[in-house]
């Protein structure tokens, strides 16, 4: 199975770059038809990488390195937050519970911080209660149900 290649193409009419799977078509900015010898700035294999490369190609040269660093850092943060799915968080809560299956606000907060999750303790534990994974045993305390 071959992978889809994405191209960052510079329009000869307006100079803006855009992403395409082929060198055919029109510029989405100005409507200019692409010639056969269209300038391909770069090629990538993933759509998320295409977005970054198009943004960089449309950025003035002196600012590109700084923008690349910031975008890569932001992508890393987004990927970390994405990995903090409810299933992943609940699995981490099971591992963080003590021998009696107890969780506290402090324990849950530590789990969320380590995972880079943006949800609050209240949001996570309310959902865990709704899902039937924990039972509130007091203020800021829960019992893990297995």
RODO-2510 file (C-alpha; in nm, 4 decimals, decimal comma):
residues 146
     n   res          X          Y          Z
     1     x     0,0000     0,0000     0,0000
     2     x     0,1528     0,3315    -0,1046
     3     x     0,1402     0,6370     0,1167
     4     x    -0,0220     0,9575    -0,0016
     5     x     0,2305     1,2297    -0,0751
     6     x     0,1310     1,5881    -0,0128
     7     x     0,3028     1,8755    -0,1929
     8     x     0,3463     2,2337    -0,0830
     9     x     0,3061     2,4321    -0,4062
    10     x     0,3907     2,8003    -0,4601
    11     x     0,1490     2,9829    -0,6886
    12     x     0,3244     3,1727    -0,9693
    13     x     0,0461     3,4329    -0,9674
    14     x     0,0271     3,5454    -0,6047
    15     x     0,3255     3,3708    -0,4463
    16     x     0,1192     3,2021    -0,1733
    17     x     0,1813     2,8377    -0,0916
    18     x    -0,0883     2,5766    -0,0470
    19     x    -0,1062     2,2010    -0,0038
    20     x    -0,2090     1,9650    -0,2851
    21     x    -0,1926     1,5982    -0,3724
    22     x    -0,1131     1,6734    -0,7351
    23     x     0,0316     1,9674    -0,9235
    24     x    -0,2938     2,0239    -1,1081
    25     x    -0,5690     2,2686    -1,0315
    26     x    -0,5965     2,6300    -0,9260
    27     x    -0,4576     2,8434    -0,6485
    28     x    -0,7099     2,8652    -0,3629
    29     x    -0,5963     3,2244    -0,2965
    30     x    -0,6077     3,3919    -0,6374
    31     x    -0,7544     3,1304    -0,8738
    32     x    -0,4521     3,1122    -1,1060
    33     x    -0,4279     2,7811    -1,2959
    34     x    -0,1139     2,5889    -1,2081
    35     x     0,1310     2,5427    -1,4989
    36     x     0,3004     2,2066    -1,5643
    37     x     0,6274     2,3298    -1,4155
    38     x     0,4756     2,4500    -1,0858
    39     x     0,7240     2,5134    -0,8018
    40     x     0,7038     2,2375    -0,5403
    41     x     0,8472     2,3815    -0,2189
    42     x     0,8484     2,0511    -0,0293
    43     x     0,6662     1,7201     0,0014
    44     x     0,5359     1,5466     0,3140
    45     x     0,3637     1,2181     0,3954
    46     x     0,1178     1,3315     0,6642
    47     x    -0,1589     1,5917     0,6515
    48     x    -0,0597     1,7375     0,9904
    49     x     0,2954     1,7918     0,8620
    50     x     0,1483     1,9554     0,5504
    51     x    -0,0252     2,2183     0,7605
    52     x     0,3008     2,3123     0,9290
    53     x     0,4993     2,3224     0,6050
    54     x     0,2404     2,5411     0,4282
    55     x     0,2446     2,7855     0,7203
    56     x     0,6236     2,7942     0,7167
    57     x     0,6415     2,8416     0,3389
    58     x     0,4090     3,1428     0,3690
    59     x     0,6166     3,2976     0,6496
    60     x     0,8972     3,5447     0,5762
    61     x     1,2399     3,3759     0,5815
    62     x     1,3754     3,5550     0,8934
    63     x     1,0820     3,4314     1,1025
    64     x     1,0697     3,0667     0,9873
    65     x     1,3082     2,9120     1,2404
    66     x     1,1290     3,0686     1,5358
    67     x     0,7865     2,9741     1,3969
    68     x     0,9011     2,6140     1,3381
    69     x     1,0194     2,5847     1,7001
    70     x     0,6912     2,7215     1,8329
    71     x     0,4767     2,5034     1,6079
    72     x     0,6701     2,1872     1,6972
    73     x     0,6332     2,2684     2,0682
    74     x     0,2589     2,3298     2,0234
    75     x     0,2150     2,0033     1,8306
    76     x     0,3964     1,8183     2,1083
    77     x     0,1645     1,9741     2,3700
    78     x    -0,1440     1,8901     2,1656
    79     x    -0,0310     1,5304     2,1209
    80     x     0,0292     1,4980     2,4944
    81     x    -0,3167     1,6325     2,5716
    82     x    -0,4703     1,4061     2,3081
    83     x    -0,3073     1,1041     2,4708
    84     x    -0,4908     1,1904     2,7930
    85     x    -0,8145     1,0221     2,6814
    86     x    -1,0709     0,9176     2,9442
    87     x    -0,9651     0,5548     2,9092
    88     x    -0,5998     0,6435     2,9617
    89     x    -0,6811     0,8649     3,2593
    90     x    -0,9010     0,5983     3,4229
    91     x    -0,6272     0,3388     3,3738
    92     x    -0,3800     0,5741     3,5427
    93     x    -0,6266     0,6295     3,8282
    94     x    -0,6464     0,2539     3,8864
    95     x    -0,2684     0,2393     3,9086
    96     x    -0,2570     0,5423     4,1425
    97     x    -0,5126     0,4065     4,3891
    98     x    -0,3723     0,2736     4,7160
    99     x    -0,3971    -0,0926     4,8255
   100     x    -0,7553    -0,0379     4,9498
   101     x    -0,8565     0,1221     4,6182
   102     x    -0,8790     0,4738     4,7589
   103     x    -0,8130     0,7922     4,5633
   104     x    -0,7825     1,1479     4,6928
   105     x    -0,7938     1,4844     4,5236
   106     x    -0,4165     1,5144     4,5655
   107     x    -0,3563     1,1723     4,4064
   108     x    -0,5836     1,2473     4,1098
   109     x    -0,4306     1,5913     4,0622
   110     x    -0,0843     1,4325     4,0468
   111     x    -0,2009     1,1820     3,7841
   112     x    -0,3524     1,4556     3,5680
   113     x    -0,0408     1,6736     3,5977
   114     x     0,1908     1,3864     3,4967
   115     x    -0,0283     1,3110     3,1946
   116     x    -0,0519     1,6735     3,0850
   117     x    -0,4306     1,6490     3,0945
   118     x    -0,6223     1,9747     3,0887
   119     x    -0,9271     1,8422     3,2724
   120     x    -0,9830     1,9369     3,6344
   121     x    -1,0020     1,6810     3,9150
   122     x    -1,3757     1,7512     3,9476
   123     x    -1,4374     1,6911     3,5762
   124     x    -1,2455     1,3633     3,5734
   125     x    -1,3934     1,2279     3,8937
   126     x    -1,7495     1,3308     3,8040
   127     x    -1,7107     1,1381     3,4815
   128     x    -1,5570     0,8419     3,6658
   129     x    -1,8568     0,8427     3,9021
   130     x    -2,0995     0,8614     3,6103
   131     x    -1,9205     0,5728     3,4398
   132     x    -1,9442     0,3686     3,7596
   133     x    -1,5681     0,3447     3,8065
   134     x    -1,5535     0,5154     4,1460
   135     x    -1,7791     0,5853     4,4412
   136     x    -1,7455     0,9071     4,6410
   137     x    -1,6565     0,8129     4,9970
   138     x    -1,6148     1,1628     5,1367
   139     x    -1,5031     1,5124     5,0528
   140     x    -1,2140     1,4713     4,8063
   141     x    -1,2058     1,0902     4,8503
   142     x    -1,3222     0,8106     4,6218
   143     x    -1,3238     0,4327     4,6271
   144     x    -1,2269     0,2543     4,3082
   145     x    -1,4904     0,0035     4,1943
   146     x    -1,3539    -0,2908     4,0000
***
